[in-house]
Amino acid sequence: MSEPAAADDRVGSNRPPVVWFEVEDFLRYFDHFRNPTGLQRVPFEIYLEAERLYGQTGRVRFCRLSAYTKQFRAIDFDAISSQYLHPPGAGAPWRTIWAPAKFWNEYSSMLPVIARHPRFFFSILRAAVRDLIGTRLHRYHFERLVRRGDIIVSLGAAWGVPHYTRHIAEAKRRYGIKFSLLIHDLIPIEYESFVEQRHVVQFRNWLQEAIPIADVVLTVSKHSRDALLKLAMNAGWSLPRVEVVAPGSGLNNRLSAVSQGTISLPQRYVLFVSTIEIRKNHRLLVRVWRRLLERHGADAVPTLIFAGQIGWMVDDLLADLTASDYLGGKIVLLSSLSDAGLRQAYRSSLFTVFPSLCEGWGLPIAESLMHGKFCVASNRTSIPEVGGELIDYFDPSNEDDALAKIERLLLDPGYLSAREVRLRTEYRPRTWADCVQDLVGACGLAR
């Protein structure tokens, strides 16, 4: 990873406070995967816009708490964007998001996988060695730049970095800085049955340790804020100030290097963008599409595209899809779309669906609206905060309700057209600049 230019050392001790985005979990994710989930997409859009708005002034900087050395290191935004655009994890052997955690905890499975993918594992080893060799120099670089009153902000999945909160607490004492974290959702605590048990324990422990050392907690929605307030009250936790910082809308296209050309898509299709995991409720749509095919025949029913990586607790779903030949080819799984491919998929869809049982926000809904595409979605948790009155809703536990709402869009093109006209007339997207400026303000810094 590259380091900030030496010219940054010109900053004096009387400079205004700086927001330091801590990015280690973001970087390590792309060691193992090529395509982001919402936990990487939202932070990256914020990093990108923060760099554009404040990078030249030095009001925003980036650092990483190395998972290998446990030391803070200053880092350039270019190194972050490079990891996003050219992820080492593009050649990883994993088939699901949870596979790396299982791999490193089940040592008996390590040697055969390493033997089949030596180049990939060597790249991880090389990164760790490079970190260990450069520890002393890079730590002092961070120490020269950080000042009392600065604030470290964690936007992603820091619970995956061992002993994260302990090192943050030590940095607060050592440098006189503050700390803030962004909570996307409390799903591992509120809906334990939808999450791997080891993740439930890991997330709960991290949150319990992080809250006491945070100076301000950010949430992505009013729903997540209310869930946190309720949890804290029931658990007897003392909360710092809690602020809602809603994400922006859409996919940033300024990094054109992501483009991989056009992709092959069905002529007519409905799009569902989501990691494929049990809480996203893919099985409901499989049942709905089976009934649509029974009622109207294959020629009248568009293809349903699942765009997202394989998550956890969906082995039965995937087995059923395979057994039915993906409903005779009427369901298509696209697990590795680039950003450019995802934009194309949105633009060419008839409409989008989002049947999730629980969310902290609902980024695919905002992305759909940003592309002028109508969405029909679950009425649960935070989702109505995103769609407002511009989308249709159904009860995600009611198959008949979902079928009726989706069938209307397919059988009544006039209705869909009218809803699209209203969407394009009334929708006012929230920009990522809005999000970043709100975040900087919530952290107590002048915008």
Beta strands, then each sheet from edge to edge (+ up, - down):
strand 1: 19-22
strand 2: 60-65
strand 3: 72-75
strand 4: 151-154
strand 5: 178-183
strand 6: 216-219
strand 7: 241-244
strand 8: 269-273
strand 9: 303-307
strand 10: 331-334
strand 11: 352-354
strand 12: 375-378
strand 13: 392-394
sheet 1: 3+ 2- 1- 4- 5- 6- 7-
sheet 2: 8+ 9+ 10+
sheet 3: 11+ 12+ 13+
end
